[in-house]
Amino acid sequence: MKLVFVYWGYENAGSMLDLRGYARAARGLGHEVTVYGPPNDYFKLDYSQDLSRADAVVFVFEWTTHLQFGDRLDWARLLSAVPRSRRVVIDCDGAYNDPIEFRGDYNHRTQEESSKWIEVCDSISDKILQPTLRPKRKNVRPFFFHIYDSTWETPLDFSAKEFGMIYVGHTKFRWHGMSQVLKAMEPVREKLGRVALVGDGWDRAMEWTEFQDIKANYYVDREYLKKLNVEALPPVPFPKVTETMNRGIFNPVVYRPLFEYLGMVTCRTFETPAAGTIPLFLLDEEYVTEIYGPRASQLLLGGDASGRIADVVTRPGHYAGIVQDIRKDFAVRHSPESRLRELIGIIGE
């Protein structure tokens, strides 16, 4: 089977590592994966606009709902390449919902925007998928999309870490969660050594985020970061994400509030356990134990969060055993091969 993914690729954000995993799994299972667009050597994926042999077209909507390449005929080409039953929409941002606002985060500002986007998705396919176990709309089915790739794994060696804490991610709707992590860190700051936030917007506001209608979405208290001596470092290319997380004893796993509300998984859900670091979750306990297993409750930043942080940096080896269990489970349940088989099964229904 030849699967064509339609996806907007970014150099330092998004799900490009997931698509690489799908492509490798496809080769091993006797299938083929391409990404729609002109040849692009940077992403190390097979980009092509040839739809002649396509068996399925998979629209992955994340960050933006626009097509990255081509002209106004792209939609016509993509929709005519395969029957409707062989087209799939994967909504990674929760946009295929009525308007939702939660802790300052939102999917749509108006009912009109929501209705328009739902109409677009419905015009593409009857198979609408979201990376959550409990979609809000009855016609949506769960499909995690993101993968755990054991080739990302680095040793859980804590003998020479550069940072006590490091976080890799951009600032969009992140301050609500990150400020809680930093406040928990404050009483034990002297135990942590270097602390860093890696990504766009931590050191200074990007010019395009200063428009009044979106400015609050990217809010960061940079004076507070300076007070805590938190380093704000530039973003890293997506192939270096796990390598960068590996530089810290622990990495907080912080979702934007909308994703918390929807119970979604993200790239970081699976990338963080693969890095040689301890994930600490600022997430709902039920969600964490359901996704990561019951022992992962020991990795929650709830209750005595400051005490948890201090214990993790004091005896990371204890928590590394929990991470090892997560890795073993994820390598089976969320491998690229497992995810690809599931997707092919959905396409074939």
VEXLUMSE-112077 format. One line per 2 residues: their letters; for each residue z, x, y of C-alpha. Coordinates in steps of 0.5 Angstrom, whole numbers. Layout:
A	Z:X:Y  ... .
//
This chain:
MK	0:0:0  -2:2:7 .
LV	4:0:12  2:1:20 .
FV	8:1:24  7:-1:31 .
YW	13:3:35  14:6:42 .
GY	16:13:41  21:17:45 .
EN	22:25:45  30:24:46 .
AG	31:17:44  30:12:39 .
SM	28:12:31  23:17:30 .
LD	27:20:25  27:14:21 .
LR	20:13:21  19:20:19 .
GY	24:18:13  19:12:11 .
AR	13:17:11  16:22:7 .
AA	19:16:2  12:13:2 .
RG	8:19:0  13:20:-6 .
LG	12:13:-8  5:13:-8 .
HE	4:9:-1  2:11:6 .
VT	5:10:13  2:11:19 .
VY	4:10:26  -1:6:31 .
GP	-4:10:36  -8:16:38 .
PN	-7:23:34  0:26:36 .
DY	2:33:33  9:33:37 .
FK	12:27:33  10:30:26 .
LD	8:23:24  1:21:22 .
YS	-2:17:28  -8:13:28 .
QD	-12:7:31  -16:6:24 .
LS	-13:-1:21  -19:-2:16 .
RA	-15:0:10  -8:-3:13 .
DA	-4:-8:8  1:-9:13 .
VV	3:-8:20  10:-8:22 .
FV	12:-9:29  19:-5:31 .
FE	21:-7:38  26:-2:40 .
WT	28:0:48  21:-4:50 .
TH	17:-9:48  10:-6:50 .
LQ	5:-2:46  5:5:48 .
FG	-2:7:47  -9:4:48 .
DR	-12:-2:52  -12:-10:52 .
LD	-15:-11:46  -10:-7:42 .
WA	-6:-14:40  -13:-17:38 .
RL	-14:-11:33  -7:-11:30 .
LS	-7:-18:29  -13:-19:26 .
AV	-12:-13:21  -8:-17:16 .
PR	-6:-24:15  0:-27:18 .
SR	4:-26:12  3:-19:12 .
RV	6:-18:19  13:-17:20 .
VI	17:-16:26  23:-12:26 .
DC	28:-14:32  32:-8:33 .
DG	35:-10:40  37:-17:39 .
AY	32:-20:44  30:-25:39 .
ND	36:-29:41  38:-34:46 .
PI	41:-31:52  47:-27:50 .
EF	52:-24:55  58:-20:53 .
RG	62:-15:56  57:-14:62 .
DY	51:-13:57  46:-18:55 .
NH	39:-19:52  36:-23:57 .
RT	37:-25:64  35:-32:63 .
QE	33:-37:58  26:-37:61 .
ES	25:-29:59  29:-31:52 .
SK	24:-37:50  18:-33:52 .
WI	20:-27:48  21:-31:42 .
EV	15:-35:43  11:-28:43 .
CD	15:-26:36  13:-33:33 .
SI	6:-32:35  6:-25:31 .
SD	9:-27:24  14:-32:20 .
KI	18:-26:18  23:-24:23 .
LQ	28:-19:21  34:-16:25 .
PT	39:-10:23  45:-14:22 .
LR	48:-18:16  49:-24:20 .
PK	43:-26:25  45:-31:30 .
RK	38:-35:29  37:-39:22 .
NV	30:-36:21  32:-29:22 .
RP	33:-25:16  38:-18:15 .
FF	34:-12:14  37:-5:17 .
FH	31:-2:18  35:5:20 .
IY	36:10:14  41:15:11 .
DS	37:21:10  40:26:6 .
TW	36:32:8  39:31:15 .
ET	46:33:12  50:39:14 .
PL	56:42:11  63:39:13 .
DF	65:46:16  70:46:21 .
SA	72:54:22  68:55:28 .
KE	66:49:32  64:50:39 .
FG	67:43:41  73:39:40 .
MI	69:33:41  61:32:43 .
YV	57:25:44  50:25:43 .
GH	47:19:47  45:16:53 .
TK	49:12:58  46:5:58 .
FR	51:0:57  56:6:54 .
WH	61:7:59  65:1:57 .
GM	66:4:50  66:11:52 .
SQ	72:10:58  76:8:52 .
VL	75:14:48  76:18:54 .
KA	83:15:56  85:16:48 .
ME	83:23:49  87:24:55 .
PV	94:25:52  92:30:47 .
RE	86:33:52  89:40:51 .
KL	88:40:43  81:39:44 .
GR	78:45:47  71:44:50 .
VA	68:36:50  61:34:52 .
LV	57:28:53  50:30:51 .
GD	44:25:54  41:22:60 .
GW	45:20:66  52:23:64 .
DR	51:29:69  48:25:75 .
AM	44:18:76  37:18:74 .
EW	33:16:80  30:10:76 .
TE	37:7:74  39:6:82 .
FQ	35:0:82  40:-5:84 .
DI	38:-10:79  40:-5:73 .
KA	44:0:77  51:-3:73 .
NY	48:-2:66  48:6:67 .
YV	55:6:71  59:13:69 .
DR	65:15:73  63:22:74 .
EY	69:24:78  73:22:72 .
LK	69:26:67  70:32:72 .
KL	78:31:72  78:31:64 .
NV	73:37:64  68:34:60 .
EA	61:37:60  55:33:61 .
LP	49:36:58  42:35:58 .
PV	39:30:52  36:34:46 .
PF	30:32:42  31:27:37 .
PK	30:33:31  36:36:34 .
VT	41:30:34  45:32:28 .
ET	44:39:29  48:38:36 .
MN	53:33:33  55:38:28 .
RG	57:43:34  63:38:35 .
IF	70:37:30  69:29:31 .
NP	63:25:34  65:18:37 .
VV	61:12:35  60:8:41 .
YR	55:2:41  53:-2:47 .
PL	57:-8:47  51:-13:45 .
FE	50:-9:39  57:-10:37 .
YL	57:-17:38  51:-18:34 .
GM	54:-13:28  48:-9:29 .
VT	47:-2:25  43:3:30 .
CR	41:10:29  47:13:30 .
TF	50:9:24  47:13:19 .
ET	46:20:23  53:21:25 .
PA	56:22:17  50:26:16 .
AG	52:31:21  58:36:19 .
TI	63:32:24  68:27:23 .
PL	65:20:26  71:16:30 .
FL	69:9:30  70:5:37 .
LD	68:-1:33  71:-8:29 .
EE	75:-6:23  71:-11:19 .
YV	65:-8:21  67:-1:19 .
TE	70:-3:13  64:-7:11 .
IY	59:-2:13  62:5:11 .
GP	67:2:6  75:1:6 .
RA	77:8:7  73:9:13 .
SQ	79:5:16  82:11:17 .
LL	76:13:22  78:8:27 .
LG	80:9:34  85:3:34 .
GD	92:3:35  94:10:36 .
AS	88:12:38  91:19:41 .
GR	94:20:35  88:19:31 .
IA	84:24:35  90:29:35 .
DV	90:29:27  83:29:26 .
VT	82:36:30  89:38:27 .
RP	87:37:19  79:35:19 .
GH	79:37:12  82:31:10 .
YA	78:26:14  72:30:11 .
GI	73:27:4  72:20:7 .
VQ	66:23:10  63:25:3 .
DI	65:19:0  60:15:5 .
RK	55:20:4  55:19:-3 .
DF	54:12:-2  49:12:4 .
AV	45:17:0  44:11:-5 .
RH	44:5:-1  41:7:5 .
SP	36:12:3  29:12:5 .
ES	26:10:-1  31:4:-2 .
RL	29:2:5  22:2:4 .
RE	22:-1:-3  26:-7:1 .
LI	21:-7:6  15:-8:1 .
GI	18:-13:-2  19:-17:4 .
IG	12:-16:6  10:-18:-1 .
E	13:-25:-1 .
//
